[in-house]
């Protein structure tokens, strides 16, 4: 006889009546609001800490920016010597390295329709067409979509959710 390993079922509390189920929903709502309050307190505290450190870092950051600008001015004036007449794009200064790098090119398009029309008129190879499957259309006609080899339409499934009643405050004390 083969031995079968079984795991004990997880012991969970479950309501035993409609009244108990309603109480569970109420408690879930209370605990969810408690978590929301804790998150708000945490975010308030994090905002205070962030502000304190940003205030302390401000003068240091401005000092770094000013020194970097001065260093760049000196390096530009001495670039030929630092780069061996342009043979290198960097210089080792002993305490660190400075370097010059070209930024990558970029294309900026303004008025897309006009640009596309001009490309077509000039016959330039700058347009591409893309073929892609319209899954939304397949969902609208699942019986036809299932006829295509490699296509299957699965169930969207089901989700259980709990929405405790929460009243909204309208207006406020005048």
C-alpha positions, 0 to 999 in steps of 0.5 A: 500500500502506498503512503500518501503524505497529507498536510493538516488543514490550516486552522482559520476562524470562520463566522458561523452565522450571518450576524458573525459574518457582518461582525467580521466585515465590521472588524475588517473595516476597523482594522483597515482604517487603523492600518490607513491611520498608521500609514498616514502617521508613518508618511507624516513622520517620513515627510518631517525627516526628509525635510530635515535632511533636505535642509541640512543637505541644501548648503552642501549641495550648493557647495558641490555645484559651485565647486563643480562649476569652478573645476569645469572652468579650470579643466576647460582652460587646461583641456589640451594638457589634461587630455594629451591634446585630445587623445583621451577624454578623461584625466586622472587627478590623483584624488579622482577622475574628470571626463568629457563625454558626448551625450547621445543624439536624440530626435524631437518631433513636433506636429506628428501629422505634418512630419509623417506627411512630409516623410511620405512626400519625400519618400524617406525610409523613416516610417514603420508599420507594426502588425499586432494582434487585437486581443480586445477584438478577440474578446468581443468574438471569442467563438471566432477567436477560438478557431485560430490555432494557438489562441485560447480564451480563458475565464476572467476568474472570480475575485472575493472582496470585502467592502466595509461600509464607510460613510464620507464626511460632507462639508465640515464644521463651519 
